[in-house]
Amino acid sequence: MKLSAFASSFLFDPKKPGFGDYPTLLDQDEKLPGLEASLEQIGEFQRRLWANRARAVLLVTHGPDTSGKDSLIRTLATYADPAGFHAWSFSRPRGAETRHDFLWRVTPFLPGFGEMVAFNRSHHEAVIAERVWPVHQPQSYNWKNRYQSIRNFERHLVEEGTTVIKIWLNLSEDEHRQRLLKRLDKPRKRWKFDKSDIDGWEKRGQYEAFAEEALAATHTTEAPWFIVPGDRKPRARAIVAALLAEQLQRLAPEYPKEDEGVLKDYRRLLAKNGVK
């Protein structure tokens, strides 16, 4: 994956595997690409991607509860063509999902050529959340094998034409606490509150330790992780929008070349029906 200097500044560094090595908040004076401009670029280049039907984009978003994944994806979709954009959310495996290999449940929702798909959590839950809240007997897991499967899976996607962009929204403990409290204070957010959020808060340290290990084990040049400061949602959105716009522009810089023969026939048909 080719990256600009801006994108590279948020790239996960295997030499710094801890989330504490990365900021959760940027200086307000630090200049970022304008959110609106990036959203307009996403809309335009996503339509070009859809028109060309040659490549695909998978955006993977992860982070603690309340890190803003839902609102981020809604924002990124502002100008997207719904014909070629889809978003899917994955919670902990249940039902039939637990009776198949861990990649089974995400495979049907991968983007087809021309499509951009956003995952709110993803197959990486199988090496993060499942380590804290297992769905099988703990001794049955082989985490090294799962890491290898994810690397192979994502390498296969990239080699077959899908660009994989993986985002971790880095949220501070204090901001996490404040957002949980806001869910109680705001009636329109209370529906989101679940007792598992409290369990997640109590196991925050354990969850993040497993997430750090998972990111380090699944970060590759083909499908890299980006660590985005998440304490201020507008700035996090601006960063991710700029990262996504950059990759879309690389994938679909132009619309497909028109077919002159088809245009000629179209003009003839219109003229025949009195349309000039």
N, C-alpha and C positions, 0 to 999 in steps of 0.2 A: 504494500500500500504506500503510495506516494503521499507525503505530508508536507504542508507548509511549515514555516518556522512557528506560526501561531499554533497550529495543531500539535506540533512536536512538543510545545511547552507544557502540554497536558498529558503527554504520553506516559504510561506506566513505566517505571524504571526498575528492572529486576534487582538492582543494587539497593533500592529503597522499597522493600516489600511492605512496610507498615503504613497504615493510613495516617498515622501521626507524622509521617515524613512529608505529607502533602497538606496544603492549606485547605481549610474549610471555608475561608473567607478571603476575598481579594480586596486589596486597597481600593477604596472608592475612586481614587485618582487614576487607577490603572485603566487605560483605554481598551475597550472591547469593540468588536464589530457591532454595528447597530442591529438590534434584533429585527426590526421591521424590514430592513434591507435584506437580511439573511433569509427571512421568511418568504419574501418575494422571490428570491433566487431559488429557494427550495421549490416553490410552486412552479416556476418556469422550467427548471431543469428536471423536476419530477415528471412534468408533462412530456418533455423531450425523451426521458427514459421510457415512458409509457409508449410513446410514438415509435421508438426504435425497436422495442421488444428484444433487445440483444443482451442486456445485463439486468441484474437485480440487486436490491439493497436490503440488508437485514440490519436493523438498529436494535441492539440489545441494551436495555436499561436495568440497572440494579442499584440497590442502596437500601439502607434501613427503612423500616416503616416510617411514613411521614416525610420521606426525602424528596417528594414532589414528582414522582414518576408519572402519575396520571396527568397532572397539569402540564408537565413538560411535553408529553406526547400530544395532548390537545393543542398546545401552542404550535408545535411543529407541523400540525395538520392544517393550520389556518388557511393556506392557499393551495393545499394539495388537491389534486383531482381524485375524488373518491373512487373512480373506476380503477385506479392503479395504486391506491394506498389503503392499507388495512392495519389494524392494531389488535393485538391479542394479549390477554393477561393470563399468567400461570401462577396458581397458588400451590400449596403442597399437594403432592399426588394423592389421589383417592380413587376408589372404585376400580374400574378397568385399568386405569393408569398404573396402578400398583402391580398389575399382573403381566406387565410387559417390560421390556428393557427401557431404561430411563429416557432414551431419545425418541421413543415411539410417540409420545404425546405431542411433541412439537413438530414432528415431520410434516403432518398434513397442513400446517399453517405457514410453512416456509414460502418466501416470495417466488412467484413464477417470473419468467423473463419479462421485463418491463415494469415489474411491481416494486414498490417500496413497502416493507412491512416493519412495524415496530413491535417488539416484545416488551411487555411490562413484566419483568422477571422472565426467566427462560429455562433452558436445559441446565444452566449453571446452578439452579436451585438444587439439583441433584448432588452437588458437591459443596453446597453451603448450608441451606436450610435443613436438608436431610441429615446433616451431621449433628445438628442440634435437636431436631425433631424427627428421628428415623421412622420410616414407614415399614421397614423390615427388621428382622432381628439384627442388632448392631454388629454381631460377629459375621454376618453374611456379606457385608460391604467390603469391596476392595477399592479404596479411594484412588490408588495409583492407576489402576486400570480405568477408572472413570475419567481421570484427568487425560489419560492417553486417548480414550475414546472421543472426548470432546475436542482434543487437538486434531485428531484424524477427521472427525466430522466437519469441523470448520475449515480445515485445509481442503477437504473434498468440495465443500460449497464454493470456496474461493476459486479453486481450479476449474469448476464448472460454470463460473460466471457470476457468482454472487459476492458482492462486497459486504463484509461483516464489520460493523462498527460497534464496539462494546463500551458502554459508559457506566462508570461507578460514580454515583452522587455522594460526595464525601461530606457527611453531616457531623457536626460537633455534638458532643454529649449534651451540652446546655441547650442548643437549638432543638435537638431531638426532644428533650423534655418539654420545652415551651410549645412545640407543635402538638404533642400529645395532650397538653392541657387545653390548647385552643379547640381541640375536637370536642371537649366537654363544654366549653364556653359558647361555641357557635352551633345553634340548633341544626343548621343545614349540613354540618360536618359530623353530627353525632351518629348518623347511620354508619359511618366508617369505623366507629369505635367497636372493638372486639376484645374480649378478655385475653385473646392471644397477643394483643398489643402489649399488655402488661407483662405477660410472660416473655415477650420479645425484649422488652425494656430490661427486665431482670437478667436476661441472658445476653445482653448487648455485647459484653466483652467476649464471651464465648463465640457468638455469631461473627463478630468482626475478625476474631483470630482465624476462624475457618475461612472467612471470605478473603482475608489477606493471603492465606495459603493457596486458595483456589485461583485467585487472580495471578499469582506468581507462576502457578503450574499451567495455566491456560493462556497466558500472554504469548503471542507469537508475532512474527513480522507480518504474516498473512492476515491475522485477525487480532489486532492489538487491543489492549484495554486503554481507556483514557480516564484519568482521575479528575473529576470536575468539582471544584469547590461548591458545596451545596447549601451553605447557610443563607444565602440570599437568592431566592428563586428567580427573580428577573435576570440576574447576572448569570446564573447557571443556564437558564434558557438561551441567553445570548451566546454563550460559549458553545453549547451543543448545536444550536442552529447554524452557527458558523462552520463547525466541523462537518455537519451533514451537507450543507450547501457546497462546501469545497469538494467533497467526494462525488456528489451528484454532477457537478459541473465537469469533473474529470471523466465521468462515465458517459455523459450525454451532452456534449458541447453544442451539437446541432440537431435540427430535425432531419428526418430522412429526406433524401433527394426526391423531388417529385417525379412522377412518371409522365413525360410529355404526351405519350400516346393516350393515356387515360384522361388527361386534361383536355386534349383535343376532342375526344369523344364526348366528354362532359359538356364542353362548350357547344358542340353540334347538337346535343340533346336539348340543351336549354334554348338554343336558337329555334329549334324545331317546334318547341312549345311556347314560343313567343316571349321568351325571357332574354333580354339584351343587357 
